[in-house]
Amino acid sequence: MDSWVWTLPDGRHVVGERTVSLTPTSPGRADVVLRARAADGTELESRLELRVEE
């Protein structure tokens, strides 16, 4: 079974979606985190830093 959870900058969690879309409302910085578990139980994490500039 494949599954994952996105943890978005506003604290929301999106489960099982292949992609997420974010729309910035002001300049700043945020992290988007993708957490998953491999078939052998290993926890995986990928982080993306977002920066919005005017």
C-alpha positions, 0 to 999 in steps of 0.5 A, spaced: 500 500 500 502 506 498 500 512 502 503 519 504 501 525 508 503 532 506 504 537 512 502 544 509 505 551 512 498 552 515 498 546 519 493 542 514 495 535 512 493 532 506 493 525 505 494 520 499 494 526 494 500 526 489 500 533 488 498 539 492 497 547 490 499 553 494 497 560 493 501 565 496 498 571 499 504 575 502 511 575 501 515 570 506 518 563 507 514 557 509 516 549 509 512 544 505 513 537 508 512 530 505 512 524 510 511 517 508 513 510 510 517 505 505 514 498 505 520 496 510 517 501 515 523 506 514 520 513 515 521 518 509 521 525 509 522 530 504 522 538 505 521 544 500 522 551 502 518 556 499 520 563 499 515 568 496 518 575 494 515 581 491 
